[in-house]
Amino acid sequence: MTKQFEPYSIVAFNAAKLSENKMHDDTVAKKFGFTGGLVPGVDVFAYMSHAPLTLWGRAFLERGHMEGRFGKPIYDGETATVTAIERDGGLDVQIESRGVVCGTGRATLPASSPPVALGDFKTGNPPAHEQRPPADEVSYKVGSWLSIHTFSFSPEQQAQYLKDICEADPIYAKEGIIHSGTILRACNWALTHNAKMGPWIHVGSTIQQLGLGRVGDEISVRAKVAKNFENKGHKIVELDALVIANGKTPIARVAHAAIYEPRQARAA
């Protein structure tokens, strides 16, 4: 038996136009064959995550599992529509823009979060910003451990982020719960805090929620480089990341994948 949910539409917003990743810049992105700067993949995932939250509520934020893959770009100012079908004990999710499927995913609600031992994840040592090495097979060596410079999300930053992603569910603001988009952004930082990247693309993530992170928590990441390989001319890195609150409480485990060197950059 399947059940289709009411479509959820938002106007996409590129909040990363001024970021170090120039794939979000209109001029640079056009050189890579895109129409304009890409809306960050972490925010596309955030749009998609609204569907399972609507179905399962707070339980999804506590122990939900969701994968998302991004095949086509979403651009600033365009309408993006999330559709979801409940099937086989889970939720199949996709996001469309311009009449094109841009991302797909699947969410489930396990009976409980799988156990994770904090000690199984090692702490890396991110360099100072100006001392980062170039992103390559050495800086992202398979088996190495990456960490981030810890951060805390303020109520003001939370409010701005929820506005940026057009999040309509009041639970985040009401309870001060950190959004999955923020968790994935922390996984991005495991890459950018450890190496200097050129224009790059987040292509997908799978997140297993382990608990609730909240505004004001000190957030850290311990990430192992699981893979570093080439596919169709793109250099791709995959992380197995543990996101932690206040140095002791795991709140999510994330498989995080990015093209850290697009083939177009190598041809330039």
C-alpha positions as CSV (number, residue, x, y, z in Angstrom):
1,M,0.0,0.0,0.0
2,T,1.3,3.4,-0.9
3,K,0.3,6.9,0.3
4,Q,1.2,10.1,-1.5
5,F,1.6,13.3,0.5
6,E,0.7,16.8,-0.5
7,P,3.5,18.5,-2.4
8,Y,5.6,21.0,-0.5
9,S,6.9,24.0,-2.4
10,I,9.4,26.7,-1.5
11,V,11.3,29.4,-3.3
12,A,14.9,28.3,-3.3
13,F,17.5,30.7,-1.8
14,N,21.2,30.6,-2.4
15,A,22.5,31.7,1.0
16,A,26.1,30.8,0.0
17,K,26.7,33.4,-2.8
18,L,29.6,34.9,-0.8
19,S,31.1,31.6,0.5
20,E,34.6,30.4,-0.3
21,N,33.1,27.8,-2.5
22,K,32.7,29.7,-5.8
23,M,30.4,27.0,-7.2
24,H,27.7,29.2,-5.5
25,D,28.8,32.2,-7.4
26,D,27.0,32.9,-10.7
27,T,30.0,33.9,-12.7
28,V,32.1,30.9,-11.7
29,A,29.3,28.4,-11.8
30,K,28.6,29.4,-15.4
31,K,32.1,28.5,-16.4
32,F,31.3,24.9,-15.2
33,G,28.3,24.8,-17.4
34,F,25.6,25.8,-14.9
35,T,23.0,28.5,-15.4
36,G,24.0,30.2,-12.2
37,G,25.4,29.6,-8.7
38,L,24.2,26.4,-7.1
39,V,21.9,26.3,-4.1
40,P,24.0,24.3,-1.5
41,G,23.3,20.6,-1.4
42,V,23.0,20.8,2.4
43,D,20.0,23.2,1.9
44,V,18.5,21.0,-0.8
45,F,18.7,18.1,1.7
46,A,17.0,20.4,4.3
47,Y,14.1,21.1,1.9
48,M,13.7,17.4,1.4
49,S,13.8,16.6,5.1
50,H,10.6,18.5,5.7
51,A,8.6,15.5,4.2
52,P,9.6,12.9,6.8
53,L,9.3,15.4,9.6
54,T,5.7,16.0,8.5
55,L,5.1,12.2,8.7
56,W,6.9,11.3,11.9
57,G,7.4,14.5,13.8
58,R,9.9,14.8,16.6
59,A,10.7,11.1,16.4
60,F,12.3,11.6,13.0
61,L,14.7,14.2,14.5
62,E,15.6,11.9,17.3
63,R,16.3,8.6,15.4
64,G,15.3,9.1,11.8
65,H,17.4,7.8,8.8
66,M,17.5,9.7,5.5
67,E,19.6,9.5,2.4
68,G,19.6,12.2,-0.3
69,R,21.4,12.4,-3.7
70,F,21.5,15.5,-5.9
71,G,21.7,14.9,-9.6
72,K,20.7,18.3,-11.0
73,P,21.2,21.8,-9.7
74,I,18.6,24.1,-8.0
75,Y,19.0,27.8,-8.6
76,D,18.3,30.9,-6.5
77,G,14.8,32.2,-6.8
78,E,13.3,29.2,-8.5
79,T,10.4,27.2,-7.1
80,A,11.4,23.8,-5.8
81,T,8.8,21.2,-5.0
82,V,9.2,18.3,-2.7
83,T,7.0,15.2,-3.2
84,A,6.9,12.1,-1.1
85,I,5.3,8.7,-1.2
86,E,5.0,6.4,1.8
87,R,6.0,2.9,0.6
88,D,7.4,-0.3,2.1
89,G,7.7,1.1,5.6
90,G,9.6,4.2,4.5
91,L,9.2,7.5,2.6
92,D,10.4,8.0,-1.0
93,V,11.2,11.6,-1.5
94,Q,12.1,13.7,-4.5
95,I,12.6,17.4,-5.3
96,E,11.9,19.0,-8.6
97,S,12.6,22.4,-10.1
98,R,12.1,23.6,-13.7
99,G,10.1,20.4,-14.3
100,V,13.3,18.4,-13.7
101,V,14.0,15.9,-10.8
102,C,17.0,17.5,-9.0
103,G,17.3,15.2,-6.0
104,T,16.0,11.9,-4.7
105,G,16.0,10.3,-1.3
106,R,14.5,7.8,1.1
107,A,13.7,8.2,4.8
108,T,12.8,5.6,7.4
109,L,12.1,5.6,11.1
110,P,14.1,2.9,12.9
111,A,12.6,1.6,16.2
112,S,15.7,3.0,17.9
113,S,19.0,4.7,17.1
114,P,21.9,2.3,16.5
115,P,24.6,2.4,19.2
116,V,27.7,4.4,18.3
117,A,30.8,4.3,20.5
118,L,32.4,7.8,20.7
119,G,35.8,6.1,21.1
120,D,35.6,4.5,17.7
121,F,35.9,7.9,16.1
122,K,39.2,9.7,16.4
123,T,39.8,13.4,16.7
124,G,41.7,15.2,13.9
125,N,43.7,18.4,14.0
126,P,42.5,21.0,11.5
127,P,45.1,23.5,10.6
128,A,44.8,27.3,10.8
129,H,42.7,28.7,8.0
130,E,45.7,30.2,6.1
131,Q,47.8,27.0,6.5
132,R,45.4,24.6,4.9
133,P,47.0,22.4,2.2
134,P,45.4,22.0,-1.2
135,A,42.5,19.4,-1.5
136,D,44.0,16.3,-3.0
137,E,44.7,12.6,-2.3
138,V,47.1,13.6,0.5
139,S,44.9,16.0,2.5
140,Y,42.0,13.6,2.0
141,K,44.0,10.4,2.5
142,V,41.8,7.3,2.9
143,G,41.8,6.3,6.6
144,S,42.8,9.7,7.9
145,W,40.7,11.6,10.5
146,L,39.3,15.1,10.0
147,S,37.8,17.4,12.6
148,I,36.4,20.9,12.5
149,H,36.9,24.1,14.5
150,T,34.0,23.8,16.9
151,F,31.1,26.1,16.7
152,S,27.8,27.0,18.5
153,F,24.7,28.1,16.8
154,S,23.1,31.2,18.3
155,P,19.3,31.8,18.4
156,E,19.8,34.6,15.8
157,Q,21.7,32.3,13.5
158,Q,19.1,29.6,13.9
159,A,16.3,32.1,13.1
160,Q,18.2,33.3,10.0
161,Y,18.8,29.7,8.8
162,L,15.2,28.7,9.2
163,K,14.2,31.7,7.2
164,D,16.8,31.0,4.5
165,I,15.5,27.4,3.9
166,C,11.9,28.4,4.3
167,E,11.3,25.8,7.0
168,A,7.6,25.9,7.9
169,D,7.6,23.4,10.8
170,P,7.7,25.3,14.1
171,I,9.4,22.6,16.1
172,Y,13.0,23.9,15.4
173,A,12.3,27.4,16.6
174,K,10.0,26.3,19.5
175,E,12.4,23.7,20.9
176,G,15.8,25.1,19.7
177,I,16.6,21.9,17.8
178,I,19.4,22.1,15.3
179,H,18.3,21.4,11.7
180,S,19.7,18.5,9.7
181,G,20.9,21.1,7.2
182,T,23.1,22.5,9.9
183,I,24.4,19.1,10.8
184,L,25.4,18.5,7.1
185,R,27.0,21.9,6.9
186,A,29.2,20.8,9.8
187,C,30.2,17.8,7.7
188,N,31.1,20.2,4.8
189,W,33.4,21.9,7.3
190,A,35.2,18.7,7.9
191,L,36.4,19.1,4.3
192,T,36.9,22.9,4.1
193,H,38.6,23.3,7.5
194,N,41.2,20.7,6.6
195,A,42.1,21.7,3.0
196,K,41.7,24.6,0.6
197,M,39.2,23.6,-2.1
198,G,38.4,25.2,-5.4
199,P,34.8,25.2,-6.7
200,W,33.3,21.9,-5.4
201,I,29.9,20.1,-5.3
202,H,28.2,18.3,-2.5
203,V,26.6,15.3,-4.2
204,G,24.8,13.4,-1.4
205,S,24.5,12.4,2.2
206,T,23.0,9.8,4.4
207,I,22.2,10.8,7.9
208,Q,21.3,8.6,10.9
209,Q,19.9,10.8,13.7
210,L,21.2,9.7,17.1
211,G,19.7,12.4,19.2
212,L,18.9,16.1,19.4
213,G,21.4,18.9,19.0
214,R,20.2,22.3,20.3
215,V,21.0,25.9,19.8
216,G,23.9,26.8,22.1
217,D,25.5,23.4,22.0
218,E,29.2,23.2,21.1
219,I,29.2,21.2,17.9
220,S,32.2,19.1,16.7
221,V,32.8,16.5,14.0
222,R,35.1,13.4,13.9
223,A,35.2,12.2,10.3
224,K,37.1,9.4,8.7
225,V,38.0,9.6,5.0
226,A,36.3,6.4,3.8
227,K,37.0,6.8,0.0
228,N,38.9,9.0,-2.3
229,F,38.5,8.1,-6.0
230,E,37.9,9.3,-9.5
231,N,34.7,8.8,-11.5
232,K,34.0,10.2,-15.0
233,G,36.9,12.6,-14.5
234,H,35.6,13.9,-11.1
235,K,37.7,13.5,-7.9
236,I,35.3,12.4,-5.2
237,V,35.8,12.1,-1.4
238,E,33.5,10.3,1.0
239,L,33.4,10.7,4.7
240,D,32.1,8.6,7.6
241,A,31.4,11.4,10.1
242,L,30.1,11.6,13.6
243,V,28.6,14.9,14.7
244,I,28.9,15.5,18.4
245,A,27.3,17.9,20.9
246,N,29.4,19.3,23.8
247,G,32.2,16.9,23.2
248,K,30.4,13.9,24.5
249,T,27.0,13.3,22.9
250,P,26.7,11.9,19.4
251,I,23.7,13.5,17.6
252,A,24.2,12.1,14.0
253,R,26.3,9.8,11.9
254,V,26.7,10.9,8.4
255,A,28.0,9.4,5.1
256,H,29.0,12.5,3.2
257,A,30.1,12.7,-0.4
258,A,31.5,15.6,-2.5
259,I,33.2,16.2,-5.8
260,Y,36.2,18.1,-4.5
261,E,37.7,18.5,-7.9
262,P,35.3,18.6,-10.9
263,R,36.7,17.4,-14.2
264,Q,36.1,20.9,-15.7
265,A,38.6,22.3,-13.2
266,R,41.2,19.8,-14.3
267,A,40.7,20.6,-18.0
268,A,41.0,24.4,-17.4
